[in-house]
Amino acid sequence: MREDEINKIMKNFNIEGIKVPGALDKKLNEKLESIKPKKKYRGIKGLIVCILISIVSYATIPSVRTFANEVLTLLLGDMGTQNASDNGYSVIPSQTLTVGDFKIKIDNIYLDELRLTFDAYLSNPKVNLSVDSNEYYSLSCTAPENMSGGTSYFNGGNKNEAKFNMLFMGKGISNIFENEKETIELNLEINKVKNEYEEQILEENEDAMIDSREEQIDTVEKINLVIDVPKEIYKNKKIYEINEKIESKEGSIEIKKIVVSPTMMYLDTKSNIEGVNAIYGLYNLSIISDSGRVYKDPLLLSGMCGEDIGEYRQSIVPSVYYDKIKKLKLKADGVIVEPELKNIELRLDDNYPKKIEYYGSEMRIKDIKYNNNKVDVYIDNIGDDVSYAGTSRLDGIDNIAQGQSGEEKNKVLIFEFDSPKKESYVFSLGLMMNYKIPFEIDIPID
């Protein structure tokens, strides 16, 4: 997502009107306070929530969490690499590539066991690289197999230079470390982009207009990027083995280890909880050093599920790597679980609200409404044991919560589906739930 697109969304979107779930609101406030973003981005919290909640269920889809992590990287800054840079971490040297009339400077290259990120500065004195016009140039990058990633675009007003941040994650990164590879090979493409805009009036609101954009992308240059991986990078990793098991009536959580690198940490856990389809790491996680510094996960955005059910690798940013620690303490309230879907028959002519029970939590179907081939289902009496809105279905059609209204103690989740009018529907409710097993353990430091 380019900065101009984000600015356009912010200009035309009622950010102040977005209601933020309590847990996410608290985490976003803590994040914003910790990094003190520039004034122009002070109003972005609602935009982030719009992206993360109104579009996709980022708690359930790994590729979406990668996208969400890029959004936060663009808007809030990457505290992991910033912290490492502030402490003098600069392992992989910069390089400059030339292809045709273009120069590409590759800088700020950071690599650890969970991600590869770098900045690419594209310049050409003969062409316009800004996005002020409907025709401009962009830079894309593809990585080896088992790496997912994307590009964030920045432009500081210089029409002959643009900055791109590349971020890659996934199993392919771990393979680099497992095999101690000497190089990473990537493919860069310089693309010429043409946009054609057409304003459309929304049928349901003649005063509202949207832009319809058709984008034509032509590749004008290709070049390979080879990043040399210094051998000393494989010596940076620290592993703190924990191997403690927390038992409960319905299951257990095994805290396996914390892997520490200069830019970030990750925590490996394996949980076994009855009656759930998937488990997504610890919630309200804190790692506290003896210096008093508290480290937390970045909204669970960069977690990765393991090969076995219940295995989860959870990222923590920034890293304790530079903290002169003698002991660490880990605290959490439990794990986020995805229970099985609950099927509920809904009728348009029925009386609402109706009480329902979902994974031991009592809530209500507040209402169901039909309008112009859209069916909205309203759920309220949401307790703090609901972590996020997961993927729900109506007669087998997937969707997620489209929005939320109300105060924290009386919030309402709204699910919207494309569906014709029927006498009855089968609504399959799916939510991400907080499974509570509060615990506190000491982490051994060698």
C-alpha positions as CSV (number, residue, x, y, z in Angstrom):
1,M,0.0,0.0,0.0
2,R,1.5,3.3,-1.1
3,E,1.6,6.4,1.1
4,D,-0.6,8.3,-1.5
5,E,-3.3,5.6,-1.3
6,I,-3.3,5.7,2.5
7,N,-3.5,9.5,2.5
8,K,-6.5,9.2,0.1
9,I,-8.2,6.8,2.3
10,M,-7.7,9.0,5.3
11,K,-9.0,12.1,3.4
12,N,-12.2,10.3,2.4
13,F,-12.8,8.2,5.5
14,N,-14.5,9.1,8.7
15,I,-11.7,7.9,10.9
16,E,-13.0,9.5,14.1
17,G,-16.2,7.5,13.7
18,I,-14.5,4.1,14.0
19,K,-15.1,2.2,17.2
20,V,-12.1,0.3,18.3
21,P,-12.3,-2.9,20.4
22,G,-11.0,-2.4,23.9
23,A,-8.1,-4.8,23.8
24,L,-6.9,-3.6,20.4
25,D,-7.5,0.1,21.4
26,K,-5.3,-0.4,24.4
27,K,-2.5,-2.0,22.4
28,L,-2.7,0.7,19.7
29,N,-2.5,3.4,22.3
30,E,0.5,1.8,23.9
31,K,2.2,1.4,20.5
32,L,1.5,5.0,19.4
33,E,2.7,6.3,22.8
34,S,5.9,4.2,22.7
35,I,7.0,5.5,19.3
36,K,5.5,9.1,19.3
37,P,4.6,9.2,15.6
38,K,4.7,12.4,13.5
39,K,1.7,14.7,13.9
40,K,0.4,13.8,10.4
41,Y,-0.1,10.2,11.5
42,R,-1.7,10.9,14.9
43,G,-5.2,10.1,13.5
44,I,-4.2,6.7,12.0
45,K,-5.5,4.4,14.7
46,G,-8.9,4.3,13.2
47,L,-7.4,3.6,9.8
48,I,-5.4,0.7,11.1
49,V,-8.5,-0.8,12.7
50,C,-10.4,-0.2,9.5
51,I,-7.8,-2.2,7.6
52,L,-7.4,-4.9,10.1
53,I,-11.0,-5.5,11.2
54,S,-13.2,-4.2,8.4
55,I,-11.3,-5.8,5.6
56,V,-9.9,-9.1,6.9
57,S,-9.6,-11.1,10.0
58,Y,-5.9,-10.7,10.6
59,A,-5.9,-13.0,13.6
60,T,-6.8,-16.0,11.5
61,I,-4.9,-15.6,8.2
62,P,-1.1,-15.7,8.2
63,S,-0.7,-13.9,4.8
64,V,-3.0,-11.1,6.1
65,R,-0.9,-10.7,9.2
66,T,2.1,-10.1,6.9
67,F,0.0,-7.4,5.1
68,A,-1.0,-5.9,8.5
69,N,2.6,-5.9,9.6
70,E,3.5,-3.9,6.5
71,V,0.8,-1.3,7.3
72,L,2.2,-0.8,10.8
73,T,5.7,-0.6,9.4
74,L,4.6,2.2,7.0
75,L,2.6,4.1,9.5
76,L,4.2,3.6,12.8
77,G,7.8,2.7,12.0
78,D,9.7,-0.5,12.6
79,M,10.9,-0.4,16.2
80,G,12.9,-3.6,15.9
81,T,15.3,-2.4,13.3
82,Q,15.3,1.1,14.8
83,N,16.3,-0.3,18.2
84,A,19.0,-2.4,16.6
85,S,20.3,0.5,14.5
86,D,20.4,2.8,17.6
87,N,22.7,0.2,19.2
88,G,25.1,0.0,16.3
89,Y,23.8,-3.1,14.5
90,S,24.9,-2.8,10.9
91,V,25.9,-6.2,9.5
92,I,25.0,-6.3,5.8
93,P,26.6,-3.5,3.7
94,S,24.7,-1.3,1.3
95,Q,25.0,-1.7,-2.5
96,T,24.0,0.2,-5.6
97,L,22.7,-1.4,-8.8
98,T,22.4,0.2,-12.3
99,V,20.0,-0.9,-15.0
100,G,19.4,1.4,-18.0
101,D,19.0,4.9,-16.7
102,F,17.9,3.8,-13.3
103,K,19.9,3.5,-10.1
104,I,18.8,1.4,-7.2
105,K,20.5,1.9,-3.8
106,I,19.9,-1.0,-1.4
107,D,20.3,0.2,2.2
108,N,19.3,-0.6,5.8
109,I,19.4,-4.3,5.2
110,Y,18.3,-6.3,8.2
111,L,18.1,-10.1,8.5
112,D,17.0,-12.3,11.4
113,E,15.3,-15.7,11.7
114,L,11.8,-14.3,11.0
115,R,12.3,-11.6,8.4
116,L,14.4,-9.8,5.8
117,T,13.8,-6.1,5.3
118,F,15.6,-3.4,3.4
119,D,15.1,0.0,1.8
120,A,15.5,0.4,-2.0
121,Y,16.0,4.0,-3.3
122,L,15.1,4.2,-7.0
123,S,16.4,7.2,-8.9
124,N,16.4,8.4,-12.5
125,P,16.9,12.0,-13.6
126,K,14.9,11.5,-16.8
127,V,11.6,10.3,-15.4
128,N,8.9,11.2,-12.8
129,L,8.9,8.8,-9.9
130,S,6.3,10.5,-7.8
131,V,2.7,9.5,-7.9
132,D,1.3,12.9,-8.4
133,S,0.3,12.1,-12.0
134,N,-1.5,9.1,-13.5
135,E,1.7,7.7,-14.9
136,Y,4.7,6.9,-12.7
137,Y,7.3,4.2,-12.0
138,S,7.3,1.6,-9.2
139,L,9.7,-1.0,-7.9
140,S,8.7,-4.6,-7.0
141,C,10.7,-7.5,-5.6
142,T,10.1,-11.2,-5.7
143,A,11.8,-13.6,-3.3
144,P,12.7,-17.3,-3.3
145,E,10.1,-20.0,-2.5
146,N,8.5,-20.0,1.0
147,M,9.0,-16.3,1.5
148,S,5.9,-14.0,1.5
149,G,6.3,-10.3,1.4
150,G,5.4,-7.0,-0.1
151,T,6.4,-3.4,-0.8
152,S,5.7,-0.2,0.9
153,Y,6.1,3.1,-1.1
154,F,7.5,6.4,0.2
155,N,8.1,9.7,-1.6
156,G,9.6,12.7,-0.1
157,G,8.6,15.2,-2.8
158,N,11.6,14.5,-5.1
159,K,10.1,13.5,-8.4
160,N,13.3,11.9,-9.5
161,E,13.7,9.6,-6.5
162,A,11.4,7.3,-4.6
163,K,12.0,5.0,-1.6
164,F,10.6,1.5,-1.3
165,N,10.7,-0.7,1.8
166,M,10.8,-4.5,1.1
167,L,9.7,-6.9,3.8
168,F,9.9,-10.7,3.5
169,M,8.8,-13.4,6.0
170,G,8.1,-17.1,6.2
171,K,9.8,-20.5,6.2
172,G,12.2,-19.4,3.5
173,I,13.9,-17.0,6.0
174,S,14.3,-19.9,8.5
175,N,15.9,-22.0,5.8
176,I,18.6,-19.4,5.3
177,F,19.6,-19.7,8.9
178,E,19.2,-23.5,9.1
179,N,21.5,-24.0,6.0
180,E,23.7,-21.0,6.8
181,K,23.5,-19.8,3.2
182,E,26.1,-17.4,1.9
183,T,23.8,-15.3,-0.3
184,I,20.2,-14.4,-0.8
185,E,19.0,-13.9,-4.4
186,L,16.1,-11.7,-5.2
187,N,14.6,-10.3,-8.4
188,L,13.8,-6.6,-8.8
189,E,11.4,-5.2,-11.4
190,I,11.0,-1.6,-12.4
191,N,7.4,-1.1,-13.6
192,K,5.7,1.7,-15.4
193,V,2.2,2.3,-14.0
194,K,-0.7,4.0,-15.7
195,N,-3.9,4.8,-13.9
196,E,-7.3,5.6,-15.3
197,Y,-9.8,7.0,-12.8
198,E,-13.5,7.2,-13.1
199,E,-15.8,8.7,-10.5
200,Q,-18.9,6.7,-9.7
201,I,-22.0,7.7,-7.8
202,L,-23.1,5.2,-5.2
203,E,-26.7,4.1,-5.9
204,E,-27.7,4.1,-2.2
205,N,-26.2,7.6,-1.6
206,E,-26.1,10.1,-4.5
207,D,-23.9,12.4,-2.4
208,A,-21.2,9.8,-2.0
209,M,-18.7,9.1,-4.8
210,I,-15.9,6.6,-5.2
211,D,-13.0,6.4,-7.6
212,S,-12.9,3.4,-9.9
213,R,-9.3,2.8,-11.0
214,E,-7.9,0.6,-13.8
215,E,-4.2,0.0,-13.4
216,Q,-1.9,-0.9,-16.3
217,I,1.5,-2.2,-15.3
218,D,4.4,-2.7,-17.7
219,T,7.8,-4.0,-16.7
220,V,10.5,-1.8,-18.2
221,E,13.6,-3.2,-16.4
222,K,14.7,-6.3,-14.5
223,I,17.7,-6.9,-12.4
224,N,18.9,-9.5,-9.9
225,L,19.8,-8.5,-6.4
226,V,22.3,-10.7,-4.5
227,I,22.7,-10.0,-0.8
228,D,25.9,-11.4,0.7
229,V,25.2,-12.9,4.2
230,P,28.1,-12.3,6.5
231,K,29.0,-15.4,8.5
232,E,28.9,-13.5,11.8
233,I,25.2,-13.0,11.4
234,Y,24.7,-16.6,12.4
235,K,26.5,-15.9,15.7
236,N,24.1,-13.2,16.7
237,K,21.3,-15.6,17.8
238,K,20.7,-16.4,21.4
239,I,18.4,-19.2,22.5
240,Y,16.8,-19.3,26.0
241,E,15.4,-22.8,26.5
242,I,12.4,-22.8,28.9
243,N,10.4,-26.0,28.4
244,E,7.8,-25.4,31.0
245,K,4.2,-26.7,30.9
246,I,1.2,-25.0,32.3
247,E,-1.7,-27.3,32.9
248,S,-5.4,-26.6,33.0
249,K,-8.6,-28.7,33.1
250,E,-9.2,-28.5,29.3
251,G,-5.6,-28.6,28.2
252,S,-2.1,-27.3,28.5
253,I,0.4,-24.7,27.2
254,E,4.1,-25.6,26.7
255,I,6.5,-22.6,26.7
256,K,9.3,-24.0,24.7
257,K,12.0,-21.3,24.0
258,I,12.7,-17.7,23.2
259,V,15.0,-17.0,20.3
260,V,16.7,-13.6,20.5
261,S,18.2,-11.7,17.5
262,P,19.3,-8.0,17.2
263,T,16.0,-6.8,15.6
264,M,13.4,-9.0,17.2
265,M,12.6,-12.1,19.3
266,Y,10.2,-14.9,18.9
267,L,8.6,-17.2,21.3
268,D,7.9,-20.8,20.5
269,T,4.9,-22.4,22.2
270,K,2.8,-25.5,21.8
271,S,-0.7,-25.7,23.2
272,N,-3.3,-28.4,23.4
273,I,-6.8,-27.1,24.2
274,E,-9.9,-29.3,23.8
275,G,-12.7,-28.2,21.4
276,V,-10.7,-25.8,19.2
277,N,-9.6,-25.8,15.5
278,A,-6.5,-23.7,16.0
279,I,-4.4,-21.8,18.5
280,Y,-2.6,-18.5,17.9
281,G,-0.1,-17.9,20.6
282,L,-0.2,-16.1,24.0
283,Y,-2.3,-13.0,24.7
284,N,-1.4,-10.2,27.1
285,L,2.2,-11.4,26.8
286,S,4.9,-9.5,28.5
287,I,8.6,-10.3,28.9
288,I,10.2,-8.2,31.7
289,S,13.9,-7.8,32.1
290,D,15.6,-7.2,35.5
291,S,16.3,-3.6,34.3
292,G,12.5,-3.1,34.4
293,R,12.0,-2.9,30.6
294,V,8.8,-4.5,29.3
295,Y,8.8,-6.3,25.9
296,K,5.5,-7.2,24.2
297,D,4.3,-8.8,21.0
298,P,3.3,-6.3,18.1
299,L,-0.5,-7.1,18.0
300,L,0.2,-10.7,17.1
301,L,0.7,-9.6,13.5
302,S,3.8,-11.6,12.6
303,G,3.1,-14.9,14.2
304,M,3.4,-18.1,12.3
305,C,1.6,-21.4,12.9
306,G,3.8,-24.5,13.0
307,E,3.4,-27.8,11.2
308,D,1.5,-29.4,14.1
309,I,-1.8,-28.0,15.5
310,G,-1.1,-25.8,18.5
311,E,2.5,-24.9,17.5
312,Y,3.0,-21.2,17.2
313,R,5.9,-18.8,16.7
314,Q,5.1,-15.4,18.1
315,S,7.2,-12.3,17.3
316,I,8.2,-9.8,20.0
317,V,9.6,-6.4,19.0
318,P,12.0,-4.8,19.9
319,S,14.5,-7.3,21.1
320,V,16.0,-7.8,24.5
321,Y,19.3,-8.5,22.7
322,Y,20.9,-5.2,23.8
323,D,19.5,-5.3,27.4
324,K,22.2,-6.4,29.8
325,I,20.1,-8.9,31.6
326,K,20.7,-11.4,34.3
327,K,17.1,-12.7,34.4
328,L,13.9,-12.5,32.5
329,K,10.3,-13.0,33.5
330,L,7.5,-14.1,31.2
331,K,3.8,-13.3,31.9
332,A,0.7,-14.1,29.9
333,D,-3.1,-14.5,30.5
334,G,-3.5,-17.5,28.2
335,V,-3.8,-18.3,24.5
336,I,-6.0,-17.1,21.6
337,V,-8.0,-20.0,20.3
338,E,-10.3,-20.5,17.3
339,P,-13.2,-22.7,18.5
340,E,-15.4,-24.7,16.1
341,L,-18.1,-22.8,14.3
342,K,-21.5,-22.6,16.0
343,N,-24.4,-23.1,13.7
344,I,-27.5,-21.0,14.5
345,E,-30.8,-20.9,12.6
346,L,-31.9,-17.3,11.9
347,R,-35.2,-16.1,10.6
348,L,-36.0,-12.6,9.4
349,D,-39.5,-12.8,10.9
350,D,-38.3,-14.0,14.3
351,N,-38.2,-12.0,17.5
352,Y,-34.8,-10.7,18.7
353,P,-32.6,-10.4,20.7
354,K,-31.9,-14.1,21.4
355,K,-29.3,-15.5,23.9
356,I,-26.7,-17.8,22.6
357,E,-23.7,-19.6,24.1
358,Y,-20.3,-19.7,22.3
359,Y,-17.4,-21.5,23.8
360,G,-18.7,-21.0,27.3
361,S,-19.4,-17.3,26.8
362,E,-23.0,-16.0,26.8
363,M,-23.9,-13.4,24.2
364,R,-26.8,-12.4,22.0
365,I,-28.0,-12.3,18.5
366,K,-29.2,-8.7,18.8
367,D,-30.9,-8.5,15.3
368,I,-30.8,-9.7,11.7
369,K,-31.6,-7.3,8.9
370,Y,-32.1,-7.7,5.2
371,N,-31.7,-4.9,2.6
372,N,-31.0,-5.0,-1.1
373,N,-29.4,-8.5,-1.2
374,K,-27.4,-7.8,2.0
375,V,-27.9,-9.6,5.3
376,D,-26.5,-8.1,8.4
377,V,-26.2,-10.1,11.7
378,Y,-25.7,-8.1,14.9
379,I,-24.0,-9.8,17.9
380,D,-23.9,-8.0,21.3
381,N,-23.2,-8.7,25.0
382,I,-19.6,-9.4,23.9
383,G,-17.4,-10.1,26.9
384,D,-13.6,-9.6,27.3
385,D,-13.2,-13.3,26.6
386,V,-13.7,-12.5,22.9
387,S,-10.4,-11.6,21.4
388,Y,-11.2,-10.8,17.8
389,A,-13.9,-11.3,15.2
390,G,-13.1,-14.5,13.3
391,T,-14.5,-15.8,10.0
392,S,-18.2,-16.6,10.1
393,R,-20.6,-17.9,7.5
394,L,-24.1,-17.5,6.3
395,D,-25.4,-20.6,4.4
396,G,-21.7,-21.5,3.8
397,I,-20.7,-18.0,2.6
398,D,-17.6,-16.8,4.4
399,N,-17.3,-13.3,5.9
400,I,-16.0,-11.5,8.9
401,A,-17.2,-8.8,11.2
402,Q,-17.6,-5.6,9.1
403,G,-17.6,-3.2,11.9
404,Q,-18.4,-2.4,15.5
405,S,-20.4,0.1,17.4
406,G,-21.2,0.9,21.0
407,E,-19.1,1.5,24.1
408,E,-16.7,-1.1,25.5
409,K,-19.2,-2.6,27.9
410,N,-21.9,-2.9,25.2
411,K,-20.1,-3.3,21.9
412,V,-21.8,-4.8,18.9
413,L,-20.2,-6.9,16.2
414,I,-21.8,-6.5,12.7
415,F,-21.5,-9.3,10.2
416,E,-22.5,-8.5,6.6
417,F,-23.2,-11.1,3.9
418,D,-24.2,-11.0,0.2
419,S,-27.4,-13.1,0.1
420,P,-30.9,-13.2,-1.4
421,K,-33.9,-12.9,0.9
422,K,-34.9,-16.2,2.5
423,E,-37.2,-17.4,5.1
424,S,-34.3,-18.8,7.2
425,Y,-30.5,-18.9,7.2
426,V,-27.9,-21.0,8.8
427,F,-25.5,-18.6,10.5
428,S,-22.2,-20.2,11.5
429,L,-20.6,-18.0,14.1
430,G,-16.8,-17.9,14.4
431,L,-14.9,-15.8,16.9
432,M,-11.3,-15.7,18.3
433,M,-11.5,-16.4,22.0
434,N,-9.2,-15.7,24.9
435,Y,-8.6,-19.0,26.7
436,K,-7.6,-18.0,30.2
437,I,-4.6,-19.7,31.8
438,P,-2.8,-16.8,33.6
439,F,0.8,-17.7,34.5
440,E,4.2,-16.2,35.3
441,I,7.5,-18.0,34.8
442,D,11.2,-17.2,35.1
443,I,13.3,-17.6,32.0
444,P,16.7,-19.1,32.6
445,I,19.6,-17.0,31.3
446,D,23.0,-18.7,30.6
